[in-house]
Amino acid sequence: MTQPTRPNIVFIVADDLGYADLGCYGGRDASFGPVSPVLDGLAAQGLKLTQGYSNSPVCSPTRFALMTGRYQYRLRGAAEEPINSKSRGSTTLGLPPEHPTLPSLLRDAGYRTALMGKWHLGYPPAFGPLRSGYDEFFGPMSGGVDYFTHCSSTGQHDLYLNDAEQQEDGYLTDLITDHGLDFVRRMAGGARSGTPFFLSLHYTAPHWPWETRDEALAQEVKGNLFHLHGGNIDTYRRMIHHMDEGIGRLMDLLRAEGLERDTLVVFTSDNGGERFSDNWPLVGGKMDLTEGGIRVPWIAHWPAVIAPGSTSTQTCMTMDWSATMLDAAGATAAASHPLDGRSLMPLLRDATWRDDQPLFWRMNHRGQRAMRHGPWKYLRVDGHDYLFNLEGDERERANLAPIAPERLAAMVQAWEAWEATMPPIPADATVSLGYGVKDMPQR
């Protein structure tokens, strides 16, 4: 296969989607049938990774890494776990407009850029998508909004079109899809004649509150969007299905416009699943550095380059895909801000390619730290150190630390050497938990 010089790029990010929520990752059918037939088809026609990770087990830190192609720990705003509504008006808790980003570097390389969906990287006027490389924006600024009123957890209306508040009726998942399709339609002619586009399609689904297209619960949840008293597995799966339907509409449009072959479509989640998610066989979820909190689906579809039916156990993180998109576009990182992510373009061309560099994480919450290198994982939670061989124990139940102390010590040393290259966690960094053991039993 030959590589197009400048592919269009669509980066689709779900919100709080579990590792096994999709059929192609072992998810069960719902009461209405398959949950994710479109995404399952993209995986079958492209590349599916089984050992891929998010940069964080919580949303806004991962989005810092996605935007910069660098470990999020380098930026103050990413120390918030996650950015919350109390940061409104802050001039420090957000993505600095002067920092090079995936969209700004692509725009400099001649791409038209748009974010349709969730931002969650700081509030205007100091921060915003149009200040960080996007030509166009539609969506919420905060971490979560009601799907129908588009109000945040503080009750404030939070839906924007570019820099202005936008009043628009409709189910948010569908509105994000609609605006994404409109962007592609307007960019299609230019794309065919040599001006490619970059579309970030960042859904809020299946993040709480638990509302399907046919279940508006605004009055019920307006006092607490965490929706602790509601939801169920069926509603959750329908929310995923609505997103999948929207992705199907996008793929139909790319085909109709003659753009599918030369468009790189990448799908993932910003972190592991939450209450109703399926993370099997992994343990843990959002906010945890156990596998269920950070291992996520990664699907890539690019008919001009990726052979159908490709699968890989290559490890990767969110920031690696940012580096990959820049590489695919022929764009280069700013010398002042070298990437921590590495390009996976060789993997897209050949699913047997391997480059198992060590991956690192840290969390203020519970003093967590983790490192993955090859099949081995070092984990610290609440002051306890663990060592797992994920090749035979993906559930992280067999702690090998007592019988492999030298390997554990080497990984601890490697993690601490890496951590010394990052800024320390600020003393005023916050951890925002929406619920605890008083609300539901621990996993």
DOBAFI-589317 format. One record per atom (N, C-alpha, C, O): residue in one letter; x, y, z. Coordinates in pm, whole numbers, plus 50000, padded with zeros to 5 digits. Example, Ala and Ser with C-alpha at 12.3 -4.5 7.8 and 13.67 -1.06 7.14 Angstrom:
// DOBAFI-589317
A513194943150780 A512304955050780 A513204967050780 A514244966850846 S512854977550708 S513674989450714 S512905000350787 S513415011450804 
***
This chain:
// DOBAFI-589317
M500844988150000 M500005000050000 M500885012650000 M501955012850062 T500435022849931 T501165035349930 T500505045450023 T499285045550038 Q501315053650085 Q500805063450180 Q500435076350108 Q501235081850033 P499205081350131 P498875094450078 P499805104850140 P500235103450254 T500105115250064 T501015125350114 T500445132450236 T501135134450336 R499175136350227 R498555144250332 R497145139050358 R496195144050299 P496995129050444 P495665123650468 P494805133350549 P495325141050630 N493505132850528 N492595138850624 N492685130550751 N492995118750747 I492405136850865 I492505129850993 I491255132751075 I490855144251092 V490645122151126 V489505123251217 V489875115951345 V490115103851344 F489915123251456 F490295117651585 F489045117151672 F488575127451721 I488505105151691 I487255103251765 I487595098651906 I488285088551923 V487115105852006 V487395102652145 V486075101152220 V485275110552226 A485855089352278 A484715087252367 A485105091652507 A486275094052535 D484115092652594 D484345097752729 D483955087152832 D482785083752846 D484945081852903 D484725071753008 D484265058352951 D483505051253017 L484695054952832 L484315042052772 L485215031052825 L486435032552828 G484615019952867 G485375008852921 G486045000452813 G485645000652697 Y487074993052853 Y487874985152760 Y487024975152682 Y487264973152563 A486044968852746 A485264958452680 A483834962752651 A482944954252639 D483594975752638 D482254980452607 D481874978252460 D480694977252427 L482874977352372 L482624975352230 L482624960452198 L483344952652260 G481804956652101 G481744942652062 G483084937152018 G483414925752049 C483874945251947 C485154940451895 C486184938552005 C487244932751981 Y485894943352126 Y486764940952241 Y486134931152340 Y486504930652458 G485184923352292 G484574912952374 G483284916852442 G482754909152522 G482764928752413 G481534933252477 G480324925052436 G480234920252323 R479414923452529 R478184915952504 R477194924352424 R477264936652426 D476304917852354 D475194924852291 D474264930452397 D474194925352509 A473564941152362 A472574947152450 A471194941252422 A471044932552336 S470184945952495 S468834941152473 S468344944152333 S467474937152281 F468904954652270 F468484958752137 F469374953052027 F469134955551909 G470414945452065 G471314939651967 G472744944351987 G473094948652096 P473574943551883 P474974947851895 P475064962451935 P474324970951885 V475994965352027 V476144978952080 V476894987851982 V476554999651968 S477914982551916 S478844990951839 S479164985051702 S480344982851672 P478164982351618 P478454975851489 P479354984051398 P480144978351323 V479254997351402 V480095005551314 V481555004851358 V482435002451276 L481805006951486 L483175006251536 L483744992151521 L484924990451491 D482914982151540 D483364968451519 D483804966551374 D484804959851346 G483044972551282 G483394971551141 G484684978851109 G485494973951030 L484894990751170 L486144997951148 L487334989951198 L488394989851135 A487154983151312 A488244974851364 A488524963151269 A489684959851244 A487464957051216 A487634945751125 A488274950050993 A488994942350930 Q488004962450953 Q488534967350826 Q489864974750843 Q490474979050745 G490314976150968 G491534983650994 G492414976951096 G492694965051087 L492854984751195 L493794980051298 L493164981351436 L492614991751471 K493254970651514 K492784970651652 K493964967451743 K494664957551723 L494174976051843 L495234973651941 L494624968452071 L493614973552118 T495254958252127 T494734952252250 T495504956452375 T495104953252487 Q496624963652356 Q497444967752470 Q497694982752467 Q498784987452499 G496674990352428 G496805004652418 G496265011652542 G495365006652609 Y496835023352573 Y496535030252698 Y496175044952674 Y496515050852571 S495475050552772 S495305064952782 S496445070452867 S497055063252946 N496715083352851 N497785089552930 N497425091253076 N498305093453159 S496145090153108 S495685091853246 S494385084153265 S493685081453167 P494055080553389 P492765074253415 P491645084353441 P490585080653490 V491885097053408 V490845107253424 V490975117253309 V492045119053251 C489845123653278 C489675129953148 C490605141453112 C491365140153016 S490595152553186 S491355164153136 S492865161553130 S493495166353035 P493505154353222 P494925151653203 P495235144353072 P496215147553005 T494395134553035 T494605127752908 T494495137452792 T495245136552695 R493555146852801 R493345156352691 R494525165952677 R494825170352566 F495205169152787 F496445177052776 F497475169252694 F498135174952607 A497615156352720 A498575148152646 A498185146852501 A499035147452413 L496895145152474 L496395144052338 L496735156652259 L497185155852145 M496525168052322 M496735180752251 M498205184052230 M498565190352130 T499055180052322 T500465184152316 T501415173352265 T502525176652223 G501005160552267 G501915149852230 G503015147652333 G504045141652304 R502765152852455 R503775152352562 R503115147252690 R501895147852706 Y503945142352781 Y503415138652912 Y502705150852972 Y503265161752978 Q501485148653015 Q500655159453067 Q501235165853193 Q500925177253224 Y502075158653263 Y502645163553390 Y503485176153371 Y503795183053468 R503845179053247 R504665190853219 R503865203853234 R504455214653243 L502525202953237 L501685214953243 L500895215453373 L500355205353417 R500825227153433 R500165228853563 R498705224453560 R498235217853652 G497995228053455 G496565224853450 G496285210053457 G495245205853507 A497205201953405 A497005187453403 A497205181053538 A496915169153555 A497695188553636 A497825183153772 A496465182453841 A496325175653943 E495465189253787 E494105188153839 E493535174653796 E493645170853679 E492925167553889 E492395154253858 E490895153653885 E490485148753990 P490055158553793 P490355166253673 P490125181153698 P489835185153810 I490275189453591 I489855203353599 I488385203953635 I487575197053572 N488015212053734 N486605213053772 N486075227153754 N486805236353717 S484785228853781 S484125241653754 S484685252953840 S484515264653805 K485335249653951 K485915260154036 K487075267253968 K487515277754015 S487565261653858 S488675268053787 S488215278753689 S489035284853621 R486915281153681 R486435292053595 R487105305153636 R487165308453755 G487615312353540 G488295324853568 G489785323353593 G490505333353599 S490255310953609 S491685308853633 S492495311953508 S492045309453396 T493665317453527 T494575319853415 T495715309753412 T496635310853331 T495665299853501 T496715289553506 T496195275453481 T496945266953434 L494935272853511 L494405259253500 L493755257053364 L492525256853350 G494605255453265 G494145252953130 G495325250953037 G496485251653080 L495045248652911 L496085246552810 L496585260152762 L495835267452697 P497835263752791 P498335276952754 P498255279252603 P498735270952526 P497645290252559 P497495292652415 P498805293152339 P498845290452219 E499895296652408 E501175297352339 E501835283652319 E502815282552246 H501295273352382 H501895260052370 H501535253852235 H500365253852198 P502515248652160 P502185241752034 P501275229852062 P501455222752162 T500325227651974 T499365216751992 T499235208651864 T499695212751757 L498615197151876 L498335189051758 L497585197151652 L498025197451537 P496475203951686 P495805211751581 P496615223751532 P496555226951413 S497355230451619 S498105242251573 S499245238051479 S499525244951381 L499895226851510 L500965222051422 L500415217251289 L501035219151185 L499235210851293 L498605206751168 L498135218851088 L498255219150966 R497595228751157 R497165240951087 R498355247851021 R498255252750908 D499485248151092 D500695254051033 D501145246350909 D501785251850820 A500785233350905 A501155225050790 A500115225650679 A500225218350580 G499095234150695 G498125236050588 G496785229350607 G495965229350516 Y496555223550724 Y495285216950752 Y494235226950798 Y494555236950861 R492965224150766 R491835230950827 R491455222650951 R491385210450944 T491195229251062 T491055222051189 T489745225451259 T489265236751252 A489175215651325 A487935217951401 A487855208151516 A488265196551506 L487305212951628 L486925204551740 L485415205151752 L484845215851775 M484775193751737 M483345192651760 M483175183051878 M483325170951864 G482855188851995 G482695180752114 G483385186852234 G483545199052243 K483785178452325 K484265182452457 K485665188552452 K486555183252385 W485855199652522 W487145206452533 W487825202752665 W488805195352663 H487345207452778 H487785204052913 H489265206952937 H489965199153002 L489735218152882 L491125222052900 L491235236652942 L492135243952899 G490305240853027 G490325254453079 G489235262953018 G488775260552906 Y488835273153094 Y487685281453057 Y488105294552993 Y489175299853024 P487255299852903 P487485313352852 P487425323352967 P486805320353070 P488035335052954 P488685339752831 P490155335852817 P490745338052711 A490745329952922 A492185326852916 A492465314952824 A493535314252763 F491505305752814 F491745293452740 F490575290452647 F489485295952663 G490815281852549 G489745277752460 G490285271752332 G491435273952296 P489445264052262 P489885257152139 P490425266552033 P491425263351969 L489785278052012 L490235287051907 L491565293651942 L492235299151854 R491955293252068 R493245298752110 R494345288152104 R495515291252127 S493965275652074 S494955264752075 S494975256951945 S495265244951945 G494675263651834 G494925257351705 G493725253151625 G493875249051510 Y492525253951682 Y491335250051606 Y490745262151534 Y490615272951592 D490385260251407 D489705270651331 D488245271951374 D487675282851371 E487645260651414 E486235260251448 E486015251751572 E486795242651600 F484955254951646 F484625247451767 F483125247351788 F482445257451770 F482625235851827 F481255234551878 F481295224451992 F481805213351975 G480765228252107 G480705218652217 G480775225352352 G480745237552361 P480855217352458 P480985222552595 P482435224852634 P483345217952585 M482645234552721 M483985237452772 M484335228752893 M485505225852917 S483325224652969 S483555217853097 S483645202753078 S483675197752965 G483705195653191 G483885181253186 G482635173353156 G482715162553098 G481475178653194 G480235171253171 G479045180553172 G478985189853253 V478095178053082 V476875186153075 V475685176853055 V475825165453011 D474495182153088 D473275174953057 D473135173852905 D473455183252832 Y472665162352858 Y472625159852715 Y471575168052642 Y471635169452520 F470595173652715 F469525181252652 F469545196152685 F469365204352596 T469775199752812 T469835213952847 T471215219752822 T471365231952810 H472235210952814 H473625214752791 H474135223852903 H474955232752880 C473635221153025 C474105228353144 C475115219753219 C474975207453224 S476135226253276 S477165219153350 S476685215853491 S475535218453526 S477575210153570 S477215205953706 S476875217753796 S476255215953901 T477275229753756 T476935241753834 T475615247853791 T475155257753849 G474985241953689 G473735247253637 G473905257753530 G472925263053480 Q475155260953493 Q475415270853390 Q475315264753252 Q475785253553228 H474695272053160 H474635267453022 H476055266852966 H476825276252982 D476395255852902 D477775253752857 D477765247052720 D478095235252708 L477395254552620 L477485250052482 L477905261952398 L477305272652404 Y478975259952319 Y479565271052245 Y479645267752096 Y479825256152057 L479515278052016 L479855277551875 L480965287751855 L480745299851865 N482165282751828 N483355291151827 N483495298051963 N483585291052064 D483515311251971 D483735318052099 D482445322252169 D482495327552280 A481305319852107 A480045324852161 A479165313652213 A479155302652157 E478425316352320 E477455306652368 E476445303552259 E476035312352184 Q476045290952252 Q475145286352147 Q473935279352209 Q474085269252278 Q472765284752183 Q471525278152223 Q471075269352107 Q470775274251999 E471045256352131 E470695247152023 E469975235152081 E470505228252169 D468775232652034 D467985221452085 D468535208352031 D468995207651917 G468455198052114 G468835184952066 G469685177152164 G470205182652261 Y469795164352137 Y470585154852215 Y472055156952180 Y472425156452062 L472905159352279 L474255164052254 L475055154652165 L475785159352078 T474945141752184 T475685132352100 T475355134651953 T476245134851868 D474065136551923 D473655138751784 D474115152551734 D474485153951618 L474075162651822 L474525175851780 L476005175951746 L476425182251648 I476815168851826 I478245167851797 I478455161251660 I479275165751580 T477715150451636 T477795143851505 T477405153451394 T478115154551294 D476275160451410 D475785169451306 D476815180051270 D477065182751152 H477425186051371 H478415196451344 H479685190651281 H480315197151198 G480035178451320 G481165171851256 G480905169151109 G481785171251025 L479705164451077 L479365161850938 L479335174650856 L479775174850741 D478815185350916 D478785198150846 D480195202750811 D480435207650701 F481135201150905 F482525204950880 F483095196850764 F483735202350675 V482885183650766 V483435175150660 V482845179050524 V483565179750425 R481535181550521 R480915185550393 R481565198250338 R481855199150219 R481795207950425 R482365220650380 R483835219350341 R484325226950259 M484525209650401 M485945207750373 M486195198050258 M487325197050210 A485175190750214 A485385179650121 A486015184149990 A486945177749940 G485515195149933 G486065199749807 G487535203249819 G488335199449734 G487875210549925 G489275214049946 G490135201849968 G491265201249920 A489595191950040 A490355179650066 A490655172249936 A491735166649920 R489695172249844 R489925165449716 R490955172749630 R491595166749544 S491105185849655 S492035193549572 S493335197049644 S494105205349597 G493575190449760 G494885191849823 G494955199549952 G496055201950002 T493805203650009 T493805210250139 T493125201050239 T491895201050248 P493885193150315 P493285183150404 P492705189550529 P492965201250560 F491925181650600 F491305186450724 F491645177350841 F491945165550823 F491585183250960 F491745175951086 F490505178651169 F490225190151205 L489755168251199 L488535169351279 L488705161551409 L488875149351408 S488655168751521 S488555162351652 S487075160651682 S486355170551696 L486625148251691 L485225145251719 L485185139051859 L485285126951874 H485035147651959 H485205143552098 H483845142952167 H483345152952219 Y483275131152166 Y481945129152225 Y481995130052377 Y483035127652438 T480875133552438 T480735132452583 T480205118752621 T480305114852738 A479645111352528 A479145097852554 A480315088352579 A481375089752519 P480105078552670 P478925076052753 P479045081352897 P478635074652992 H479595093352911 H479745100053040 H478375103253099 H477415105953026 W478285102953233 W477035106953298 W476635121153256 W477485128453206 P475375125453275 P474225117953329 P473725107553229 P473965108353109 W473015097753283 W472635085953204 W471355088953127 W470245085953172 E471535094853009 E470405098952926 E470585093552784 E471625095752722 T469575086652734 T469575082652594 T468875093452513 T468405103452566 R468825091252386 R468165100652295 R466695102552332 R466105113052304 D466105092552395 D464665092852427 D464395094752576 D463255093152620 E465415098052654 E465245099252799 E465835112352850 E466955112452901 A465105123152839 A465555136052892 A465255136453041 A464095135553081 L466285137853123 L466135137453269 L466645150253333 L467085150153448 A466575161253259 A467215173653305 A466725177953443 A467535181753528 Q465425177553467 Q464915182053596 Q465365172753708 Q465625177153820 E465445159953678 E465825150053778 E467275151253820 E467615148853936 V468155155153727 V469595154853755 V470205168753768 V471415169853791 K469425179453754 K470025192753749 K470765196453878 K471665204853875 G470385190253991 G471075193154116 G472345185154134 G473175188654218 N472515174554055 N473715166254067 N473875158253939 N473255147753923 L474715163153848 L474885156553719 L475565143053731 L475545135153637 F476175140153850 F476775126953866 F475725115953862 F476045104253840 H474445119653882 H473315110553862 H473515097553942 H473415086553888 L473815099454071 L474195088054154 L473045078354181 L473285066754214 H471815082954166 H470685074454197 H470135067254074 H469195059354085 G470725069953956 G470105064853834 G471045057453742 G472175054153778 G470535054953624 G471285047853522 G471185032853535 G470805027653640 N471505025953428 N471585011353427 N472375007053304 N472705015253218 I472674994353296 I473524989453188 I472874991753052 I473564995252957 D471564989953042 D470904991352914 D470965005752864 D471255008152746 T470705015352954 T470795029452916 T472215032752873 T472425039552772 Y473175028052948 Y474585030552917 Y474945025352778 Y475615032152700 R474505013352748 R474825007552616 R474135015052504 R474695016452395 R472925019952529 R472245028052427 R473005041052400 R473055045752287 M473585046852504 M474375059052485 M475585056352395 M475915064552309 I476225045152415 I477335041252328 I476825039052185 I477475042952088 H475665032752175 H475105029752043 H474755042551966 H474955043251845 H474245052652036 H473965065451969 H475255071451911 H475255076751800 M476335070651987 M477625075351937 M478055067151816 M478515072751716 D477905054151823 D478285045251714 D477485048451588 D478025048151477 E476205051651605 E475385055451490 E475935068151425 E475995069251302 G476345077751508 G476915090051454 G478195087451377 G478415093551272 I479035078551428 I480265075051358 I479935068351225 I480645070051126 G478855060651224 G478395054551099 G477995065050996 G478295063650878 R477325075551042 R476955086450951 R478205093350895 R478245097150778 L479215094950981 L480465100950936 L481125092350828 L481545097550725 M481205079450851 M481855070750754 M481075070550623 M481675070150515 D479755070850630 D478945071450508 D479255084150429 D479345083750306 L479425095250499 L479725107850432 L481115107550368 L481285112050255 L482105102250441 L483445101150382 L483415092950254 L484085096250156 R482635082150254 R482525073850133 R481835081650020 R482285081449906 A480745088450055 A479995095749954 A480825106849891 A480665110049773 E481725112749969 E482565123649920 E483865118549856 E484695126449811 G484035105349851 G485235099649792 G486485101749875 G487595102249821 L486315103050008 L487435106450097 L487865094950187 L488885096050256 E487125084050190 E487405073550290 E488815067950275 E489505066050374 R489245065350154 R490535058650133 R491695066750191 R492645061150246 D491615079850179 D492725088450219 D492445095850349 D492985106750371 T491615090150434 T491335096150564 T491725086450675 T491265075050678 L492575091150765 L492945083450884 L491915086250993 L491785097551039 V491185075951032 V490205076951140 V490745069151260 V491035057251248 V490875075651373 V491355069251495 V490295070651602 V489725081451621 F490015059751673 F489015059851781 F489645055051910 F490445045651910 T489285061652022 T489735057252154 T488815062952261 T487785068952230 S489205061052387 S488525067152501 S489555075152581 S490745072152577 D489085085352653 D490015093752729 D490545086952854 D491585090852907 N489855076752901 N490305068953017 N489425056553027 N488545054452944 G489665048353129 G488875036353146 G487445039253189 G487075050753214 G486655028753196 G485225030253218 G484845034153360 G485625032953454 E483605038953371 E483065043253500 E482045033153550 E482245021153534 R480935037753611 R480045028853685 R479495016853608 R479575005553656 F478945019153491 F478245008453420 F479075002053310 F478564994253230 S480345005353307 S481195000453198 S481584985853219 S481464980253328 D482044979853110 D482574966353112 D484074967153081 D484454970652969 N484894964153178 N486344964553158 N486974950653151 N488204949453151 W486184940353145 W486694926653149 W487794924553045 W487664929152931 P488884917553083 P489144910753211 P489884919653312 P490464914553407 L489864932553292 L490684941653372 L489994945553501 L488774944553514 V490784949953597 V490284954253728 V490444969353740 V491404975153689 G489484975653807 G489554990053829 G488854997653718 G488264991753627 G488925010853726 G488275019453628 G488775033653643 G489875036053693 K487965042853600 K488325057053604 K488925060853739 K488385057053843 M490015068153738 M490785072753854 M491775062453906 M492515065254001 D491825050553846 D492735039953892 D493845037453791 D493615038053670 L495055034753841 L496145030753753 L496245015553738 L497175010653674 T495295008253794 T495144994353752 T494674994553607 T494235004853557 E494764983153539 E494534982753395 E493164988153353 E493044994253247 G492144985953434 G490814990453397 G490675005553391 G489725010653331 G491605012753450 G491545027253448 G492265033653331 G491975045053296 I493205026253271 I494045032253166 I494105024353036 I494445030152933 R493775011553038 R493795004452909 R492465006952838 R491395004852895 V492555011252714 V491365015852641 V491395010552498 V492435006252450 P490255010852430 P490245006952289 P491075016752205 P491075028852230 W491765011452107 W492425019552004 W492155012951869 W492595001751843 I491425020051784 I491085014951651 I491555025251548 I491325037251565 A492225020651443 A492675029551337 A492225023951201 A492365012051174 H491685032851118 H491145028950987 H491685038750882 H491445050750891 W492395033450786 W492995041650680 W493245032350562 W494345026850549 P492255030650475 P492365020550370 P493605021750282 P494105011750232 A494115033950262 A495295035650177 A496555029850238 A497535027150168 V496545027850371 V497775023850441 V497575011250525 V498425002350522 I496495010450600 I496304999650697 I495614987650633 I494544989050573 A496234975950645 A495644963750591 A494434959750675 A494504960250798 P493324955850613 P492164951750691 P492454939450775 P493274931050738 G491774938650888 G491934927150976 G493214927251056 G493634916851106 S493844938851071 S495094939651146 S494824940451296 S493904947551338 T495594933451374 T495554934451520 T496984935251570 T497914930551505 S497144941251689 S498484942951743 S498454943251894 S497504948251955 T499504937851955 T499704938952099 T500714949752133 T501194950452246 Q501064958252036 Q501984969352060 Q501424978352170 Q500254982252164 T502244981852268 T501814991252370 T501925005452315 T502775008452232 C501055014052362 C501055027952318 C500265036252418 C499565030852504 M500385049452407 M499645058852490 M499005069452400 M499315070252281 T498115077352458 T497435087752383 T498415096552307 T498205099452189 M499475100752373 M500415110252311 M501135104152192 M501615111452105 D501235090752187 D501845084352071 D500985086451946 D501515088051836 W499695086551964 W498815088451849 W498855102851800 W498705105351680 S499045112351891 S499235126151848 S500485127251762 S500485133851658 A501565120751806 A502815120651728 A502605113751594 A503165118051492 T501805103251593 T501525095851469 T500795104551368 T501115104251250 M499815112151415 M499055120751324 M499935131651265 M499815134851146 L500805137351346 L501735147251293 L502645141051188 L502905147151084 D503135129151215 D504005122151121 D503265119250991 D503795121450882 A502045114251003 A501255110950884 A501015123250797 A500955122350675 A500885134950863 A500605147450792 A501865154250741 A501775164250670 G503035149050777 G504275155550739 G504555168050819 G505325176550777 A503925169250935 A504135180751023 A505205177251126 A505405165551159 T505895187351175 T506965185151272 T506675192351402 T506015202751404 A507165186651510 A506995192851641 A507845205351651 A508855206751582 A507425214351739 A508215226451764 A509475222651839 A509435214651933 A510605228351799 A511865225351866 A511825228952014 A512515222852095 S511025238952047 S510915243352186 S510115233752272 S510195234252395 H509325225052209 H508465215752281 H508545201952216 H507585197652152 P509675194952231 P509815181652169 P508785171952225 P508415172552342 L508345162952139 L507305153352177 L507855142652271 L509015138552259 D507015138252363 D507285126152441 D506695113952369 D507225102952382 G505635116052296 G505035105152219 G505915101552100 G506675109752050 R505785088952055 R506535084951937 R505565080251830 R504505074851860 S505935082451706 S505055079251595 S504875064151580 S505815056451594 L503635060251553 L503305046351527 L503075043851378 L502485033651341 M503545052851293 M503375050851150 M503905037251103 M503265030951019 P505055032551153 P505495019251110 P504465008351143 P504334998751068 L503735009851254 L502725000151292 L501535000651196 L500954990251163 L501175012651152 L500045013751059 L500355006750928 L499465001150863 R501615007050889 R502015000350764 R502204985350782 R502034977750687 D502564981150904 D502894967050929 D502514963651072 D503194967751165 A501444956151090 A500914953251224 A501854944451306 A501624942751426 T502894938951246 T503844930851322 T504964939351384 T505774934151460 W505004952251353 W506054961151406 W505964961851558 W504874961951615 R507134962451624 R507184963451770 R508214973651814 R509304974751757 D507854981151915 D508774990851975 D508304993152118 D507635003052147 D508644984152207 D508094984452342 D508914993252434 D509674988352517 Q508745006252419 Q509355015552511 Q508585015552643 Q507395012352645 P509245019052754 P508535019652882 P507505030952883 P507725041552825 L506405028452950 L505325038352965 L505205041653114 L505365032853199 F504915054253145 F504885058653285 F503605066553315 F503075073653231 W503145065053438 W502005072553488 W502235076553634 W503005070153705 R501555087053676 R501475090253817 R500135097153844 R499565103553756 M499655095653967 M498395101954008 M498545107254150 M499085100454238 N498065119354170 N497965124854305 N497005116454388 N497265113554505 H495895112654327 H494865104554393 H495465091254440 H495935083254359 R495445089154570 R495915076854634 R497415074454614 R497905063254633 G498155084854576 G499595083454559 G499975072654460 G500935065254481 Q499225071754351 Q499455060954256 Q500615063954161 Q500885075454125 R501275053354122 R502305053854018 R502285040653943 R501915030253999 A502675040953816 A502705028653737 A503735029853626 A504035040753577 M504265018353589 M505195017253476 M504915004253405 M504754993853469 R504855004753273 R504714992653193 R505894991753099 R506235001353030 H506534980053095 H507624977553002 H507574962952961 H507764954053044 G507304960552832 G507084946852789 G505864941252862 G504864948352875 P505924928952910 P504774923352983 P504714927653129 P503734924653198 W505744934653177 W505854937553320 W505234950953356 W505344960853283 K504574951153471 K503984963453521 K504304965153669 K504104956253751 Y504814977053700 Y505034981253839 Y503904990753876 Y503574999853800 L503314988453994 L502184996454039 L502334999754186 L502694991054266 R502055012254223 R501955016154363 R500585022454387 R500165031354313 V499905017854489 V498625023454530 V498595023954683 V498845013854749 D498285035454738 D498175037054883 D499435032354957 D499345026655065 G500605034654895 G501865031254959 G502305016954941 G503365013154990 H501505008754873 H501854994654850 H502404992954709 H501814997854613 D503534985854697 D504134983154567 D503784969154519 D503804959554596 Y503474968354390 Y503094955554329 Y503874953654200 Y504324963254137 L504034941054162 L504674937454036 L503824926753968 L503514916454028 F503444929353842 F502594919953770 F503204916753634 F503854925253572 N502994904453590 N503294900553453 N501964899953379 N501204890353394 L501694910153299 L500384911353236 L500154900953126 L499014898553085 E501224894853080 E501064884752976 E500234873053026 E499494866952949 G500334869853153 G499564858853208 G498584862953316 G497854854553369 D498544876053348 D497724880653460 D497224894853435 D497654904353500 E496324896153338 E495814909353305 E494954915353416 E494734927453420 R494474906853505 R493644911853616 R494464916753734 R493914921553833 E495764915753724 E496654920953829 E496254915453967 E496054922954063 R496154902553973 R495804895654099 R496984888354160 R497004886154281 A497974884554077 A499124876754127 A500314886054144 A501034888654048 N500534890954266 N501604900354295 N502934893054302 N503154884954393 L503814895854207 L505094888854199 L506214896054273 L507364891654269 A505884907054340 A506914914754410 A507714906354510 A508944907854514 P507094897654588 P507884889954686 P508854879954625 P509854876554686 I508554875154502 I509414864854443 I510314870454333 I511164863254280 A510144883154297 A511024889454198 A511444903154248 A511204913254180 P512074903854365 P512404916854424 P513404924954341 P513344937254341 E514294918354270 E515274925654191 E514604932754073 E514934944154041 R513664925854008 R512944932153897 R512114943853949 R512064954453886 L511444941854063 L510664952754121 L511564964754151 L511214976054119 A512704962254213 A513614973154249 A514084980654125 A514214992954128 A514354973454016 A514804979853893 A513714988553834 A513994999453782 M512474983953841 M511364991753785 M511055003853873 M510715014553822 V511155002154004 V510985013554095 V512035024254062 V511715036154054 Q513275019954045 Q514355029254014 Q514105036253881 Q514325048353868 A513635028753780 A513355034653649 A512225044653658 A512285055353597 W511185041153733 W510065050653749 W510545063453817 W510195074453774 E511315062053922 E511765073853996 E512725082353913 E512745094553928 A513515075953827 A514385083653738 A513545091553637 A513845103153608 W512485085153584 W511585092453494 W510875103753569 W510805114953518 E510375101053686 E509605110953762 E510445123153794 E509925134253805 A511735121153810 A512635132353839 A512755141953721 A513215153253738 T512365137453601 T512405146253484 T511135154253467 T511045162653377 M510135151953553 M508855158953545 M508725168953659 M509315166953766 P507965179753640 P507705188753752 P506995181253864 P506205172153836 P507245184753989 P506535178254099 P505055181854099 P504655191954040 I504245173654163 I502825176754175 I502685188854267 I503155188454380 P502045199654222 P501925211554305 P501135208854433 P500225200554434 A501485215754537 A500815213654666 A499345217154661 A498545211654737 D498965226454571 D497565230754565 D496765223354457 D495635227154429 A497335212854397 A496605205154297 A495435197954364 A495555193054476 T494315197254294 T493105191554353 T492745178154290 T493025175554174 V492105169854371 V491505157354326 V490005158654348 V489565161054460 S489225157054242 S487775158854250 S487095145554225 S487065140554113 L486555139854332 L485835127154322 L484335129954324 L483835136654415 G483625124854227 G482195127154222 G481405118654317 G480255121754349 Y482005107754362 Y481295098754454 Y482325090154525 Y483485089554485 G481885083554629 G482785075054706 G482055062754758 G480975059254710 V482655056354857 V482095043754906 V480755045754976 V479995036254990 K480465058055021 K479145060455081 K478055060054976 K476885058055009 D478425062054849 D477445062254741 D477275048554677 D476175045254633 M478335040754670 M478255027354613 M479465019354661 M480495025154696 P479345006154665 P480454998054716 P481674999354625 P481555002354507 Q482854996954684 Q484074996954604 Q484044985454507 Q483324975654525 R484884986754401 R484954976054303 R485494963454367 R485634953254299 
***
